[in-house]
Amino acid sequence: MEKSLKVLIIEDSEFDARVMISVLRLGGYKLTSQRVDTESAFRDALGSGDWDVVLSDYNLPDFQAPDALRILRSTGLDIPFIIISGGIGEDVAVAAMKSGAHDYLMKGQLARLVVAVEREMREAQTRRERLQVEDALRESELRNRLLWENSTDAVLLMDGAGLIHFANPATTEIFGYPTAELVGGGMSRLFGESGLAEMQRQMTGEAEGQGSERRLFEAEGHTKKGVAIPLEIATSSLELHQRRMHVAFIRDISERLRAEREIREHKEQFRVARDIQQWMFPKKAPVFPGFDIAGASFPAEAAGGDYFDYVSLMNDRLAMVVADVTGHGIGPALLMAEARAYLRVLSKRRDDVGEILTQANLVLAEDLGLERYITMILVALDSQERSLSWANAGHPLGLVVDASGNRRLQMKRTGPPLGIRSDTQHDAATKVPLQAGDIVVLLTDGFEEALSEEDEFFGTVRICEHVHRNRNLAASEILSGLRDAVNEFVGSQDQADDLTGIIVKVSSWGSTAVAVGDVLSAMFFHLNRFHRPSPSVGPGSVGVARDAFPSSRWRGGRTKAGWEARPSNWCGTGREQGSPPLPWSVARNCPRRLRCSLRQVLGAVLRAVSGRRVWGFLRKCE
C-alpha cells in the first residue's frame, strides 16, 4: 500500500528533481511535490502547504541551502531538511549539518534517499511528540503551582523525618512564618503536642505500608506569636524522585467552629422562644354557651411570633385574639408575651375591642421600635345577643362562612399593625348578628400564603371550601383538618411559617339557653311545693330569686299543700362557700342575676322529683 508523502524540492535543475521523485516513488510513496528555485518561491511554498520533507540543492544561481535552512527555522516549522548536492566537500556538509540540516546526500548516490527520508520523518514525529509532552508537563506544573500558591489552605511537603521541603504562601497567612524560614526546618514549631503526635502517627502508618489514602483529623496549631488555633489537617503520601514524601493540607477552622457555636446558640434561642410561645397558648378553649370554639398553633421548624388567646371582657363577653409578630426567634416571642400581658390587663376594665387595641398600640409602639410590628385581630363574642364585633390591626381578613359556604362577612383591617404609629386610633366595627351554622375563621397568614411546589398560594378560597366541606365536624377537627390540607398542598416542602388560628362554630343552643334555664328553674320551684327538699344543699343547687315568681308565697315551713322552699336553701345567698362559679344566667327577670349550669339545673330537678336517693347517687358519681 502506497504511503502519501509531500515533498518540497529546492532545485534549479528540473531533471535532478525528477530523479529524486522517481527514487521516492520506487520506495513506495505516493508523492505530492513542488519545485522552487528562488527565495520568494520558497517562502510562498512554505506558507501554502503542509510539507513532510524538504530536499534542497546546495548551490543555486540566486539562492543557497543555508539561506533556505535559515528561512525554514524562522518559521518555527519542524520539517526534515535534507541537502542533496554534487559539488561540495565534507567540511561544507558538516557546517550545514551544524546549522540545522538533518542529512546530506550526493546526487550520484541516491540509493539511501528513501531510508534517509523515513528516518528523518520518524525523528521529526518523535520530536513533535516530545514537545507535546514537555508542553503538557510545563502546563501541568504551572497549573499545580498556581493551585498550591493560590490555595487558601496551607500546603506542606515533608520527608519521612518531618523536615519541610516546600510551603505555599497560605502557610504564612495561617501560621505567620515566612516560607523561607519554614523550608529545611521541622514541623514541631507549627503544632501542639497532640497535633505533632498525630502527624507522626499518620506519617509512620504511611511508611509502614498502610496506604497513601487521604486522612483527615483535627489538631491544635501555634502561630509564630504563640496563639493557639484549631486546625483541620489532611495528609497523604507520594513517591517523588524515588523518595516517599508526605503532603499535609492544613486549614484554619476557627471561623467554622465559631459558626457552629452560633448555630447551637440560635437553636437554644429557638427552643426558649418555642417554650415561651407554648406557655402563652391557652391549654383549652373556653366553654361559651351557643358556640363551639377551638384554637391551635402548628409551629414551623423555626420559632415564630404567632399567637392566639381567649380574653374575658366585661358584661359576660368573650374576646378572641390571633396575632403575628414580624420575624422569628426569641425576640418576637418575648414581644408577643408582652402584648399578651397588655391585652389581659386592658380587657379587665374595657369591653370595646377597638379601644383595647388603641391602648395596646400606645404602649407597644415604644417597645417595638422601627423594625418590628404586630398584626392582630381581636373579635368579641356576645352570647346573649348572638353577635360579634371586631378590630383588625393590619391582620389578614377574618371570615364568617355561613351554612351555604358563602363568605357572609369579611373582617377587614380597621387600622395599621400595632407599633407602626403610637397615635393610631383603632375603632371597633359595628356589631354583626350571627346565625346558626355560621363559622368564624381567624387565621395567621401561614395558611393563606402556603406555597405549593408549583408556586401557587393556598388562598382564601381553599380555606372557605375546606371549612364548608367539614362544617358538620367539631371546631377542633375543622382546624386540624385545615392544617392537614395545607401540608398536603405544599407537598414535600418544609412548612415555611407557623400555622395559627381559631375556629368558632355558632350553634342554635345559644339563643334558647336562657329560656330553658327559666323554664327549668320554674319547674323546680313548683315541683318543690309537693316534695320535701333535701335538708342540705350541694354544689349542684340552682338559685332562684324570691321575686322572680311573684305569685308564690315564701313563708317557709310546712303548708297545706306541702313543703315550701326556704330562701336560705334555694337563693343564691345560700350557696355553699367555695362552690365553683356558674357560667350563664338562668333567670332573665331576676334582679340578682343568679347563675347555674345545665348540670346543676338538671341535678336540682332530679333531686326535687326523686328525693335524696337520686341526689346522693349523683354525688357519688362525681
Backbone torsions as a table, in degrees:
resi	resn	phi	psi	omega
1	MET	NA	127.6	-177.7
2	GLU	-69.8	143.7	177.7
3	LYS	-105.4	139.3	-178.5
4	SER	-77.7	143.7	179.4
5	LEU	-149.6	130.0	178.3
6	LYS	-109.8	116.4	-172.6
7	VAL	-119.1	130.3	172.7
8	LEU	-106.1	120.2	-174.4
9	ILE	-109.8	124.5	174.6
10	ILE	-101.5	102.9	-172.7
11	GLU	-158.8	134.1	176.7
12	ASP	-88.8	-10.6	-179.9
13	SER	-104.0	117.8	179.5
14	GLU	-67.7	-32.9	-180.0
15	PHE	-63.6	-48.6	179.8
16	ASP	-60.7	-35.1	179.1
17	ALA	-66.1	-40.3	179.2
18	ARG	-64.6	-36.0	179.1
19	VAL	-62.4	-45.1	179.2
20	MET	-60.7	-41.8	-179.5
21	ILE	-64.2	-40.7	-179.3
22	SER	-64.1	-43.0	-179.5
23	VAL	-61.1	-42.2	-178.9
24	LEU	-68.9	-37.0	177.6
25	ARG	-66.0	-37.1	176.8
26	LEU	-66.4	-23.8	177.8
27	GLY	-80.2	2.1	175.5
28	GLY	96.5	21.7	-178.7
29	TYR	-105.6	142.0	170.1
30	LYS	-96.6	110.7	-166.7
31	LEU	-94.5	143.7	162.4
32	THR	-122.1	118.7	-171.0
33	SER	-134.5	160.1	174.3
34	GLN	-149.3	135.2	-179.8
35	ARG	-107.6	130.7	176.0
36	VAL	-129.5	155.4	179.3
37	ASP	-139.0	11.5	176.0
38	THR	-133.3	162.8	-178.8
39	GLU	-64.3	-43.5	-177.7
40	SER	-65.5	-39.8	178.9
41	ALA	-66.0	-36.3	179.3
42	PHE	-65.0	-43.8	179.3
43	ARG	-62.1	-43.7	179.3
44	ASP	-62.2	-40.7	-179.2
45	ALA	-65.9	-39.6	178.1
46	LEU	-63.3	-36.1	-178.2
47	GLY	-78.4	-19.3	-174.0
48	SER	-104.6	-8.3	-176.3
49	GLY	-137.8	158.8	177.1
50	ASP	-105.7	91.1	-171.1
51	TRP	-89.5	146.5	178.1
52	ASP	-89.5	-31.5	-176.7
53	VAL	-156.5	150.0	176.0
54	VAL	-117.0	124.1	175.3
55	LEU	-109.0	122.0	-171.4
56	SER	-131.4	133.0	167.6
57	ASP	-70.3	154.9	-176.5
58	TYR	-81.8	-48.3	-175.8
59	ASN	-111.4	121.4	172.4
60	LEU	-121.9	159.0	-176.5
61	PRO	-55.5	-45.0	-176.1
62	ASP	-118.7	14.0	-170.9
63	PHE	-158.7	143.5	179.5
64	GLN	-130.9	160.6	-177.8
65	ALA	-59.0	-42.3	178.7
66	PRO	-59.7	-35.3	177.9
67	ASP	-66.1	-43.3	178.8
68	ALA	-64.1	-38.7	179.7
69	LEU	-64.7	-39.5	179.8
70	ARG	-66.3	-40.2	177.7
71	ILE	-64.0	-41.5	-179.1
72	LEU	-63.5	-43.1	-178.4
73	ARG	-68.1	-30.8	-179.7
74	SER	-68.4	-23.2	179.1
75	THR	-79.0	-18.5	-177.6
76	GLY	82.7	4.7	179.7
77	LEU	-79.5	136.2	176.5
78	ASP	-99.6	83.1	-179.7
79	ILE	-116.7	127.7	177.8
80	PRO	-54.6	132.4	-177.8
81	PHE	-120.1	109.6	-177.6
82	ILE	-113.6	126.8	178.9
83	ILE	-89.8	130.2	176.4
84	ILE	-125.7	111.0	-175.1
85	SER	-147.5	159.8	179.0
86	GLY	-120.2	5.8	-173.8
87	GLY	-133.5	25.3	178.4
88	ILE	-122.4	156.0	179.4
89	GLY	-89.3	177.9	-177.3
90	GLU	-67.7	-32.8	-179.3
91	ASP	-64.9	-38.3	177.4
92	VAL	-67.6	-39.8	180.0
93	ALA	-64.1	-41.4	179.3
94	VAL	-64.4	-40.2	178.1
95	ALA	-62.9	-38.7	178.5
96	ALA	-66.1	-38.3	178.4
97	MET	-64.6	-39.2	178.6
98	LYS	-67.3	-27.6	179.9
99	SER	-77.3	-10.9	176.6
100	GLY	129.7	-3.4	175.8
101	ALA	-67.5	146.3	-175.0
102	HIS	-93.1	-23.6	178.2
103	ASP	-163.4	167.5	-177.9
104	TYR	-140.1	129.4	178.7
105	LEU	-130.9	151.1	174.2
106	MET	-89.7	143.4	-178.2
107	LYS	-62.0	-29.5	180.0
108	GLY	-85.4	-2.1	-176.9
109	GLN	-131.9	71.3	-176.3
110	LEU	-98.4	15.7	-177.4
111	ALA	-64.5	-32.3	-178.5
112	ARG	-99.1	19.5	179.6
113	LEU	-64.1	-43.8	-179.0
114	VAL	-63.5	-43.1	-179.7
115	VAL	-62.9	-43.8	-179.6
116	ALA	-63.0	-42.4	-179.9
117	VAL	-63.7	-45.5	-178.8
118	GLU	-64.4	-40.5	179.5
119	ARG	-63.3	-46.5	-177.0
120	GLU	-68.1	-32.5	177.3
121	MET	-68.5	-39.3	176.6
122	ARG	-63.1	-44.7	-179.4
123	GLU	-65.7	-35.3	177.3
124	ALA	-64.9	-40.8	177.2
125	GLN	-64.1	-39.9	177.9
126	THR	-63.6	-41.4	178.9
127	ARG	-63.3	-41.1	-180.0
128	ARG	-64.3	-42.7	179.8
129	GLU	-65.1	-41.8	178.0
130	ARG	-63.2	-38.6	178.4
131	LEU	-64.4	-39.8	178.0
132	GLN	-63.6	-42.0	178.9
133	VAL	-63.8	-44.1	179.8
134	GLU	-63.6	-39.3	177.6
135	ASP	-63.9	-41.6	179.5
136	ALA	-64.7	-40.9	178.9
137	LEU	-64.3	-44.3	178.4
138	ARG	-62.0	-41.1	178.6
139	GLU	-65.0	-42.5	179.0
140	SER	-64.2	-42.9	179.8
141	GLU	-63.5	-41.6	179.4
142	LEU	-65.4	-42.7	179.9
143	ARG	-63.7	-44.7	179.3
144	ASN	-64.7	-38.8	179.3
145	ARG	-64.9	-40.6	177.9
146	LEU	-64.4	-39.9	178.6
147	LEU	-63.2	-46.7	-178.2
148	TRP	-66.0	-44.2	-174.7
149	GLU	-75.1	-26.9	-179.1
150	ASN	-100.9	2.8	179.2
151	SER	-68.8	141.0	175.6
152	THR	-79.6	-14.0	175.6
153	ASP	-90.7	143.4	174.2
154	ALA	-71.8	138.5	179.4
155	VAL	-124.0	123.2	178.0
156	LEU	-119.8	133.3	173.6
157	LEU	-109.2	120.3	-173.5
158	MET	-130.5	154.6	174.2
159	ASP	-91.5	-176.9	-176.8
160	GLY	-63.3	-24.0	179.7
161	ALA	-86.0	-2.6	179.1
162	GLY	89.2	8.1	177.0
163	LEU	-78.4	137.2	-176.8
164	ILE	-85.7	126.1	178.1
165	HIS	-103.4	-21.6	-179.7
166	PHE	-152.4	142.3	174.3
167	ALA	-142.9	129.1	-177.7
168	ASN	-83.7	169.1	-176.4
169	PRO	-59.7	-28.5	-179.2
170	ALA	-65.0	-23.8	177.1
171	THR	-60.9	-39.5	178.3
172	THR	-66.0	-39.0	-179.1
173	GLU	-66.0	-35.8	-177.0
174	ILE	-82.5	-47.6	-172.8
175	PHE	-99.0	-21.2	-179.7
176	GLY	88.4	-2.4	178.4
177	TYR	-89.5	135.8	170.9
178	PRO	-63.1	146.6	-177.8
179	THR	-61.0	-37.2	179.9
180	ALA	-63.0	-30.2	179.3
181	GLU	-75.8	-25.7	-178.4
182	LEU	-84.8	-40.2	-176.1
183	VAL	-61.9	128.8	-178.5
184	GLY	94.4	-12.5	179.4
185	GLY	-102.0	178.1	179.6
186	GLY	-88.2	171.3	-177.2
187	MET	-94.4	-0.5	-175.2
188	SER	-63.7	-28.7	-178.1
189	ARG	-71.9	-16.5	-174.6
190	LEU	-92.8	-21.8	-171.9
191	PHE	-125.1	153.5	171.2
192	GLY	-75.6	-177.6	-176.1
193	GLU	-61.6	-44.9	-178.8
194	SER	-65.9	-41.5	179.6
195	GLY	-66.6	-40.4	179.7
196	LEU	-65.5	-41.8	179.3
197	ALA	-63.9	-39.4	-179.8
198	GLU	-69.2	-40.0	177.0
199	MET	-60.6	-46.0	179.7
200	GLN	-64.4	-37.2	179.0
201	ARG	-65.5	-40.6	179.0
202	GLN	-65.0	-45.0	-178.7
203	MET	-67.0	-37.5	178.0
204	THR	-66.1	-40.4	178.3
205	GLY	-63.0	-39.7	177.9
206	GLU	-66.7	-38.6	-179.9
207	ALA	-67.1	-29.8	-179.5
208	GLU	-85.7	8.5	173.7
209	GLY	85.7	24.9	178.8
210	GLN	-82.9	8.3	177.4
211	GLY	107.2	160.4	-179.2
212	SER	-113.7	18.6	-179.6
213	GLU	-67.4	160.9	-176.2
214	ARG	-71.7	129.3	178.6
215	ARG	-115.5	141.3	-174.6
216	LEU	-125.6	133.1	176.4
217	PHE	-155.6	165.6	178.8
218	GLU	-110.4	145.2	-179.2
219	ALA	-154.2	170.0	178.7
220	GLU	-98.6	133.3	177.0
221	GLY	-113.7	170.6	-179.6
222	HIS	-133.4	131.3	176.8
223	THR	-80.2	174.4	179.5
224	LYS	-63.3	-26.6	179.1
225	LYS	-86.3	1.5	178.3
226	GLY	87.3	10.6	-179.9
227	VAL	-82.9	131.0	178.4
228	ALA	-80.5	135.2	179.8
229	ILE	-134.0	143.0	176.4
230	PRO	-78.8	136.1	-176.2
231	LEU	-126.3	148.3	168.0
232	GLU	-113.7	123.6	-171.3
233	ILE	-122.1	132.1	172.8
234	ALA	-118.0	130.7	-178.1
235	THR	-122.2	150.3	172.9
236	SER	-155.2	167.8	-178.5
237	SER	-125.0	160.6	179.3
238	LEU	-155.7	160.4	175.1
239	GLU	-93.9	125.3	-179.0
240	LEU	-138.6	115.5	-177.9
241	HIS	55.5	45.0	177.6
242	GLN	60.7	28.5	175.3
243	ARG	-130.4	142.0	175.7
244	ARG	-81.6	120.5	179.3
245	MET	-116.4	161.0	-177.9
246	HIS	-124.9	135.0	-180.0
247	VAL	-113.9	133.2	176.9
248	ALA	-120.2	125.1	175.1
249	PHE	-104.5	118.0	-169.0
250	ILE	-119.1	131.2	-178.9
251	ARG	-127.3	134.6	174.3
252	ASP	-79.7	118.0	-175.6
253	ILE	-107.4	24.9	179.3
254	SER	-60.3	-45.4	-178.4
255	GLU	-66.0	-39.3	-179.9
256	ARG	-63.6	-44.2	179.2
257	LEU	-65.1	-35.8	178.0
258	ARG	-65.7	-41.2	178.3
259	ALA	-64.7	-39.3	178.2
260	GLU	-63.3	-39.8	177.4
261	ARG	-63.3	-41.3	179.5
262	GLU	-63.8	-39.0	178.2
263	ILE	-63.4	-42.7	178.0
264	ARG	-62.9	-40.1	178.4
265	GLU	-64.9	-40.4	178.9
266	HIS	-65.3	-39.1	177.5
267	LYS	-61.9	-38.9	177.9
268	GLU	-66.8	-38.8	176.4
269	GLN	-62.7	-42.8	178.5
270	PHE	-62.3	-38.0	179.8
271	ARG	-65.2	-43.7	178.9
272	VAL	-63.8	-43.1	179.2
273	ALA	-61.7	-41.3	178.6
274	ARG	-63.6	-39.6	178.4
275	ASP	-63.7	-40.3	178.7
276	ILE	-62.4	-44.1	-179.7
277	GLN	-62.6	-45.8	-179.2
278	GLN	-63.7	-34.3	177.0
279	TRP	-66.2	-36.1	-179.0
280	MET	-70.5	-32.3	-173.1
281	PHE	-70.9	140.4	177.3
282	PRO	-62.4	143.4	179.7
283	LYS	-74.3	-29.1	177.3
284	LYS	-153.0	160.5	-180.0
285	ALA	-78.2	150.0	179.0
286	PRO	-73.2	153.4	172.7
287	VAL	-89.1	114.0	-176.5
288	PHE	-129.7	118.9	-171.5
289	PRO	-58.4	132.3	177.9
290	GLY	88.5	0.4	-176.3
291	PHE	-137.2	140.4	171.6
292	ASP	-107.3	112.3	-171.1
293	ILE	-115.9	137.5	176.0
294	ALA	-146.4	138.4	176.1
295	GLY	-137.0	150.8	-180.0
296	ALA	-162.1	158.5	173.7
297	SER	-130.5	124.2	179.7
298	PHE	-108.0	99.9	-169.9
299	PRO	-73.6	149.8	168.8
300	ALA	-80.4	-177.6	-177.6
301	GLU	-64.1	-42.4	178.4
302	ALA	-88.3	150.0	179.5
303	ALA	-71.9	135.1	-179.3
304	GLY	-116.3	-164.3	-179.1
305	GLY	-117.3	21.0	179.1
306	ASP	-69.5	151.4	-176.1
307	TYR	-158.2	140.6	169.8
308	PHE	-140.3	154.6	-177.1
309	ASP	-163.0	165.3	173.5
310	TYR	-120.5	131.9	-175.5
311	VAL	-128.9	129.8	177.2
312	SER	-79.0	131.9	177.8
313	LEU	-107.8	171.3	175.8
314	MET	-66.4	161.2	177.2
315	ASN	61.2	38.8	172.8
316	ASP	58.4	36.7	178.0
317	ARG	-109.1	156.0	-178.6
318	LEU	-120.0	131.2	177.2
319	ALA	-108.7	140.5	176.5
320	MET	-119.1	137.0	-177.4
321	VAL	-129.0	135.3	171.5
322	VAL	-129.0	130.0	-173.3
323	ALA	-145.2	166.6	-179.7
324	ASP	-150.1	126.1	175.6
325	VAL	-96.0	140.4	177.6
326	THR	-63.7	143.2	175.2
327	GLY	92.8	-179.4	-178.9
328	HIS	-135.5	157.5	174.3
329	GLY	109.4	-167.9	-172.4
330	ILE	-72.2	-29.7	179.1
331	GLY	-60.2	-56.3	177.2
332	PRO	-59.1	-36.4	179.5
333	ALA	-63.2	-41.2	178.4
334	LEU	-67.8	-39.1	178.0
335	LEU	-63.4	-38.1	178.9
336	MET	-68.7	-35.5	175.5
337	ALA	-62.6	-38.8	178.2
338	GLU	-65.2	-44.8	179.1
339	ALA	-61.9	-38.8	178.7
340	ARG	-60.8	-44.7	-179.6
341	ALA	-63.1	-43.6	179.6
342	TYR	-61.2	-43.9	-177.7
343	LEU	-62.4	-42.2	-177.6
344	ARG	-68.0	-36.3	178.0
345	VAL	-70.4	-44.8	-177.3
346	LEU	-65.6	-31.9	-176.1
347	SER	-74.9	-12.2	-178.4
348	LYS	-66.6	-32.7	-175.5
349	ARG	-122.3	16.3	-179.4
350	ARG	-138.9	147.7	174.6
351	ASP	-125.5	3.1	177.5
352	ASP	-95.4	115.4	-174.9
353	VAL	-66.0	-31.5	177.0
354	GLY	-65.3	-42.2	178.6
355	GLU	-65.4	-37.7	179.1
356	ILE	-62.6	-45.1	179.1
357	LEU	-66.6	-36.0	179.4
358	THR	-62.5	-46.7	-179.8
359	GLN	-68.0	-38.2	177.9
360	ALA	-63.8	-40.4	178.7
361	ASN	-63.7	-36.4	-177.6
362	LEU	-61.4	-42.5	-177.8
363	VAL	-84.6	-30.2	-178.2
364	LEU	-76.2	-28.1	-176.8
365	ALA	-59.1	-31.3	-179.9
366	GLU	-72.9	-28.7	-175.5
367	ASP	-93.5	-27.0	-174.6
368	LEU	-75.9	-30.7	-178.5
369	GLY	74.2	-165.1	-175.4
370	LEU	-86.9	-19.2	-173.7
371	GLU	-97.8	-7.9	-176.5
372	ARG	-122.6	150.9	170.3
373	TYR	-157.7	165.1	-177.9
374	ILE	-125.2	125.2	169.2
375	THR	-90.8	138.3	-173.7
376	MET	-152.9	138.3	170.5
377	ILE	-120.6	129.8	-177.6
378	LEU	-120.9	119.4	-175.2
379	VAL	-121.4	128.9	179.5
380	ALA	-106.7	132.4	177.8
381	LEU	-106.8	138.3	175.2
382	ASP	-119.1	112.9	-174.9
383	SER	-74.8	-30.4	-178.5
384	GLN	-75.5	-40.9	179.3
385	GLU	-89.2	-7.6	-178.7
386	ARG	51.6	59.9	-177.5
387	SER	-146.6	169.1	174.8
388	LEU	-138.3	153.9	169.9
389	SER	-134.4	158.3	-175.3
390	TRP	-149.4	161.6	167.8
391	ALA	-137.1	134.7	-173.4
392	ASN	-124.5	111.9	179.7
393	ALA	-97.6	81.1	174.2
394	GLY	67.7	16.6	-176.5
395	HIS	-91.6	158.1	173.4
396	PRO	-55.8	155.6	-174.5
397	LEU	-57.0	135.2	165.3
398	GLY	-85.0	150.7	-174.2
399	LEU	-127.6	148.1	166.1
400	VAL	-121.0	112.7	-178.9
401	VAL	-101.1	122.8	-177.1
402	ASP	-82.0	-178.7	-175.7
403	ALA	-64.0	-20.2	179.0
404	SER	-91.3	-1.7	179.9
405	GLY	90.3	4.3	179.6
406	ASN	-86.1	151.5	175.7
407	ARG	-81.0	92.2	-177.2
408	ARG	-70.9	-26.7	-179.1
409	LEU	-148.6	137.1	171.6
410	GLN	-117.4	115.9	-178.5
411	MET	-83.3	87.9	-174.1
412	LYS	-74.9	170.9	-179.1
413	ARG	-68.1	133.2	175.5
414	THR	-105.4	3.8	178.9
415	GLY	176.7	173.3	179.7
416	PRO	-73.1	169.5	177.8
417	PRO	-59.4	158.1	178.0
418	LEU	-69.0	137.9	177.8
419	GLY	97.0	-8.3	179.5
420	ILE	-73.4	-52.5	178.2
421	ARG	-134.9	134.6	-176.4
422	SER	-72.1	-23.0	-176.0
423	ASP	-95.6	15.5	-178.5
424	THR	-68.5	134.4	177.1
425	GLN	-105.0	119.6	177.4
426	HIS	-102.4	120.7	179.3
427	ASP	-104.2	137.5	178.4
428	ALA	-73.1	140.7	176.4
429	ALA	-72.1	156.8	-179.8
430	THR	-59.0	144.6	178.8
431	LYS	-59.0	138.6	-179.7
432	VAL	-119.3	124.0	179.0
433	PRO	-68.3	145.7	177.9
434	LEU	-106.2	152.6	-178.9
435	GLN	-121.3	156.2	177.0
436	ALA	-59.1	133.0	-178.3
437	GLY	96.1	-11.4	175.4
438	ASP	-68.2	147.0	176.2
439	ILE	-128.4	121.5	179.1
440	VAL	-90.9	130.1	-176.2
441	VAL	-122.8	116.0	176.8
442	LEU	-122.8	117.5	-173.1
443	LEU	-136.1	156.4	168.0
444	THR	-84.3	171.3	-173.5
445	ASP	-71.5	-8.2	179.3
446	GLY	-60.4	-32.5	179.1
447	PHE	-71.7	-55.3	-174.5
448	GLU	-65.0	-36.2	-173.2
449	GLU	-96.8	11.3	175.2
450	ALA	-63.0	131.7	-175.0
451	LEU	-105.1	135.9	174.0
452	SER	-81.0	175.2	178.1
453	GLU	-67.0	-16.3	176.2
454	GLU	-96.3	16.5	179.1
455	ASP	59.1	43.0	176.8
456	GLU	-113.3	135.6	179.5
457	PHE	-74.6	148.0	176.0
458	PHE	-64.4	-45.8	168.7
459	GLY	78.0	164.5	-178.2
460	THR	-70.3	-34.0	-177.9
461	VAL	-61.4	-45.4	179.5
462	ARG	-65.5	-35.5	177.5
463	ILE	-60.8	-48.8	-179.6
464	CYS	-63.9	-39.8	179.1
465	GLU	-62.5	-41.6	179.6
466	HIS	-65.9	-44.6	-179.2
467	VAL	-61.3	-45.1	-178.9
468	HIS	-67.3	-41.2	-178.2
469	ARG	-63.0	-29.9	-176.8
470	ASN	-110.9	25.5	-174.0
471	ARG	-62.4	-23.3	-178.9
472	ASN	-83.5	-7.2	178.2
473	LEU	-83.8	167.9	175.0
474	ALA	-68.0	158.5	-178.4
475	ALA	-59.3	-40.2	-179.9
476	SER	-64.1	-36.5	179.5
477	GLU	-71.3	-35.7	176.7
478	ILE	-62.4	-43.7	-177.1
479	LEU	-68.7	-45.7	178.4
480	SER	-65.6	-36.2	176.5
481	GLY	-65.5	-34.0	176.8
482	LEU	-65.3	-39.6	175.8
483	ARG	-61.2	-43.6	179.0
484	ASP	-62.7	-38.4	179.3
485	ALA	-64.5	-39.0	177.7
486	VAL	-65.3	-44.0	179.9
487	ASN	-62.1	-39.5	177.3
488	GLU	-67.0	-35.3	-178.6
489	PHE	-67.1	-41.4	-178.0
490	VAL	-77.9	-13.8	175.7
491	GLY	73.0	-135.4	-174.8
492	SER	-80.3	-2.9	-179.4
493	GLN	-71.8	152.5	175.9
494	ASP	-71.8	151.1	176.9
495	GLN	-64.4	122.2	-172.7
496	ALA	-83.1	-26.3	-174.8
497	ASP	-148.4	159.5	176.1
498	ASP	-63.2	146.4	176.3
499	LEU	-114.2	110.2	-174.8
500	THR	-131.9	139.0	-179.9
501	GLY	-171.0	171.2	175.9
502	ILE	-131.3	134.7	175.3
503	ILE	-118.1	132.4	178.7
504	VAL	-126.4	122.0	174.4
505	LYS	-100.7	133.1	179.3
506	VAL	-96.6	121.4	180.0
507	SER	-105.1	173.5	-179.5
508	SER	-84.5	-11.6	-177.2
509	TRP	-65.9	-32.9	-174.6
510	GLY	-61.0	-31.1	-176.9
511	SER	-77.3	-19.7	-175.3
512	THR	-113.7	-0.3	-175.2
513	ALA	-61.8	-42.2	-178.1
514	VAL	-66.3	-42.9	-179.9
515	ALA	-62.8	-44.6	178.8
516	VAL	-60.9	-40.2	177.3
517	GLY	-60.8	-42.5	179.0
518	ASP	-63.1	-44.9	-178.0
519	VAL	-61.8	-46.3	-178.4
520	LEU	-67.0	-36.3	177.5
521	SER	-63.1	-45.2	178.4
522	ALA	-63.4	-42.8	178.3
523	MET	-56.6	-44.9	-179.3
524	PHE	-62.4	-43.2	-176.9
525	PHE	-61.8	-46.7	-176.8
526	HIS	-73.1	-35.9	176.5
527	LEU	-64.2	-32.8	-178.3
528	ASN	-65.6	-19.6	179.1
529	ARG	-67.8	-21.4	-176.6
530	PHE	-113.4	2.3	179.6
531	HIS	-135.6	137.3	-178.3
532	ARG	-71.6	128.6	-179.5
533	PRO	-77.2	164.0	174.8
534	SER	-66.4	138.8	-179.3
535	PRO	-63.9	-20.4	178.1
536	SER	-124.7	151.1	-176.5
537	VAL	-109.4	127.2	179.2
538	GLY	-90.0	179.8	-178.2
539	PRO	-66.4	-9.3	179.5
540	GLY	-92.1	9.5	-176.0
541	SER	-69.8	155.5	178.6
542	VAL	-107.4	138.9	-178.2
543	GLY	-95.6	133.9	177.8
544	VAL	-131.0	128.2	179.5
545	ALA	-71.0	146.1	-177.0
546	ARG	-62.7	-38.9	-177.1
547	ASP	-92.8	11.2	175.2
548	ALA	-71.0	-26.3	179.2
549	PHE	-125.7	86.8	-172.4
550	PRO	-64.3	-21.9	-178.2
551	SER	-76.2	-14.4	-178.1
552	SER	-83.2	151.6	178.6
553	ARG	-109.8	118.4	-177.9
554	TRP	-100.3	83.3	-178.8
555	ARG	-104.6	-22.2	-177.8
556	GLY	78.6	149.6	178.6
557	GLY	84.7	-169.4	-173.9
558	ARG	-89.2	137.6	175.8
559	THR	-120.4	-178.8	177.4
560	LYS	-65.2	-32.4	-177.9
561	ALA	-83.0	-16.6	-179.8
562	GLY	139.6	-158.7	-178.8
563	TRP	-82.8	136.0	174.6
564	GLU	-102.0	151.6	177.7
565	ALA	-73.5	137.5	177.2
566	ARG	-89.3	141.3	178.9
567	PRO	-57.7	-33.4	-178.4
568	SER	-67.7	-21.3	179.1
569	ASN	-89.3	-41.9	-165.7
570	TRP	-108.4	-13.1	176.4
571	CYS	-78.0	163.2	179.6
572	GLY	-61.3	-26.3	-179.2
573	THR	-70.3	-18.3	-179.1
574	GLY	-90.5	4.3	-179.3
575	ARG	-66.6	141.7	-178.8
576	GLU	-63.5	142.7	179.0
577	GLN	-67.7	136.6	-180.0
578	GLY	90.6	-2.3	177.3
579	SER	-70.7	151.2	-174.0
580	PRO	-66.8	149.8	177.4
581	PRO	-65.5	148.5	-175.8
582	LEU	-102.8	136.9	-164.2
583	PRO	-84.6	-22.3	-176.8
584	TRP	-141.9	156.6	-173.6
585	SER	-78.5	138.9	178.8
586	VAL	-112.4	-9.8	-178.2
587	ALA	-128.3	92.4	-174.9
588	ARG	-63.2	-33.1	-179.1
589	ASN	-89.8	-0.4	-176.7
590	CYS	-79.0	122.8	-178.8
591	PRO	-67.9	-20.5	-177.6
592	ARG	-88.5	-7.3	175.5
593	ARG	51.3	55.3	178.4
594	LEU	-70.3	155.5	-175.2
595	ARG	-124.9	149.9	171.9
596	CYS	-159.6	166.2	178.0
597	SER	-103.1	165.9	179.0
598	LEU	-61.1	-40.0	178.9
599	ARG	-60.7	-40.7	-179.2
600	GLN	-67.8	-39.5	178.7
601	VAL	-62.7	-51.0	-178.8
602	LEU	-62.3	-39.5	177.5
603	GLY	-60.5	-41.5	179.9
604	ALA	-65.7	-41.0	178.9
605	VAL	-63.2	-45.9	179.6
606	LEU	-62.4	-38.3	178.7
607	ARG	-65.0	-40.7	-179.6
608	ALA	-67.3	-36.5	-177.2
609	VAL	-79.1	-42.8	-169.5
610	SER	-107.3	-3.8	176.5
611	GLY	82.9	-166.0	-171.5
612	ARG	-68.5	-28.2	-175.3
613	ARG	-60.5	-48.2	-178.9
614	VAL	-65.5	-41.6	-179.6
615	TRP	-63.9	-39.9	176.5
616	GLY	-64.0	-37.5	177.2
617	PHE	-62.2	-43.7	178.6
618	LEU	-63.2	-38.9	178.9
619	ARG	-62.6	-39.4	178.0
620	LYS	-67.1	-37.6	-179.6
621	CYS	-64.3	-30.0	178.6
622	GLU	-67.0	NA	NA
